Amino acid sequence: MPYKYYNYLALFLTVFTLFARLSDVGSNPAGFYCDEAAISFNARSILETGKDEHGISYPFYFKSYGDYKSGLYVYSVAIAQKIFGNDTAELVHFTTRLPAALFLALVLPLGYIILAKSIHPLCGLIALLLLATDPWLHHFSHIGFSLTAIPFLLAAGLCLWLIGIKEKDSFYFALSAAFYSLAFYTYAPARLFVPLFAAGLLIIYAKDQRIHRKDLFAFVLTACLCSLPFFYYLLGVEDYLKRVGYLNIFTTPYLASSGGYRWYAQHTPELWQSIQTLPQFVSSLLVFIWNYFQQLSLDFLFFNSGPNLKFGPTKSGVLQLLSLPGLAAGVFFAIKDRSRFGLILLWWILIFPIPGSLTWEDIPHAGRAIVAHPGLTLLAAFGYWRIFTFLANLKNSYLRKVSISLLILSTSFIYLYQSYLFLKHYHENYSIRSSAWMQYGIREIVDYVREHSSNFREVQFVTTGLLYEPEMHILMYSGIPAKKWHETHKLPYKMKVLRKTVDVNYLRPNTLYIISPPPRHIPPSVRVLHTVFWEDNVGASAVFLRLKQENINLK
């Protein structure tokens, strides 16, 4: 088949996948996580005032909830809001998640181009098909998290690097470095992964005669220049590394709460007792080793991506099971061939667990392991290609035809069946199961308060459960002008957020209380005005309470 037909098919599959993902991107998963709300409000603030929620003009990173969020993703959402608007909650959800869907849809043609240029267009199509129904990428296409830009930036950087080698043009090397450097302005794991990966590129391709010193100079110089704002924040902003200190296994006070620490204590108690007399660095290093291999485990990669439903359904791994034979074959043939391209994919696999392994919380963590994409899938597609070419070169024509037919039929059946099961579960069940994790209910709370707050002197939102950090939701759903927030720093509708329990036996008069999670016992003196349920209409996320003896005229 002529190469152009491969390109047409790749384009068709990319567009089809994008529109399939966009069909429910604003509604599935139900709810809207606090990080999404913060990104959305900061994007609106930038559009209205040119400042973030704290009044800082056009920052590279947006401080929110004590952390610094991706400037790249916030500005992408601002562009989406400018085009589609942000007047309704539905539009807010859609525009906040749209960049994620676009970033991850672009990974498909980039994966195709990388393998089509390096190996064969058919190998690129295999990668594209695997990426199209990859559980990881499908889910992250539906949530507005800054990490969703990482696979696109990594794929674009590698693609431009390979084009630079073929075209012998320093411009592509500089452009490759620019895309890699943009990853510094996304999610924290990329800030360690990218330098490690770039070092691997420079070492593996150091003796490639097609690369000249001026190309390497353009790559390194561009990377340094594009990284200057990141280093400004790193060295000049006092609390920029605050969350890193909390999560880092070498500095955190919570190491004993890590899964690795508990595993060693349970399975090697004698060894663990002896280790306790040594410096903390030793126990941290052992936790790092346990974390590293947990992220390379078959269970995490193919069967169970972890308990945190924000990062996808727990009934599947981060890769579809069909990738397993290809990945095993890819590792084998990459080691056997020792080609530069195969070695860089192996390097990708070896280093992707490192950033997540340096943290103690929720390991293995599907979000922090996002830097594995699309490298794992590219290697799996390469493995399937090598299996196919091995069978195609069999001398016995009958055996060759039968083997190739069985390979195509079996993989096609498994691919379609697994894709159907995952997508069916994702679109029919996952949204309901994840509604609590995704903080479903705050929009409903704001809608109720908007209608009834005028009947009360004060509205107190008491939250000690999953509806934590609701301020950005309130600002976003209320539509309050960003300038007004900058001037007053007061929530609309007379609302105040309390992060402590309230004794429902002693409620203040003329006050509307929103309590999440709902109290177990409500005294006779208190009236329940309204209840917000999870999406399954079984579990309650919040109740609205007031003193019963008050004569309140509710609309």
Salt bridges, closest charged atoms under 4 A:
ASP24 OD1 - HIS142 NE2 2.86
ASP24 OD2 - HIS427 ND1 2.66
ASP35 OD1 - LYS69 NZ 2.81
GLU36 OE2 - ARG97 NE 2.80
GLU48 OE2 - ARG44 NH1 3.20
GLU53 OE1 - HIS54 NE2 3.62
ASP67 OD2 - ARG243 NE 3.94
GLU90 OE2 - ARG443 NH2 2.34
ASP134 OD2 - HIS373 NE2 3.23
ASP208 OD2 - ARG210 NH2 2.76
ASP208 OD2 - ARG340 NH1 3.92
ASP215 OD2 - HIS212 ND1 3.70
ASP239 OD2 - LYS63 NZ 2.41
ASP337 OD2 - ARG386 NH1 2.27
GLU361 OE1 - ARG368 NH2 3.58
GLU428 OE1 - LYS424 NZ 3.04
ASP447 OD1 - ARG450 NH1 2.90
GLU458 OE2 - LYS496 NZ 3.08
GLU458 OE1 - ARG508 NH1 3.42
GLU469 OE1 - ARG499 NH2 3.08
GLU471 OE1 - ARG499 NH2 2.66
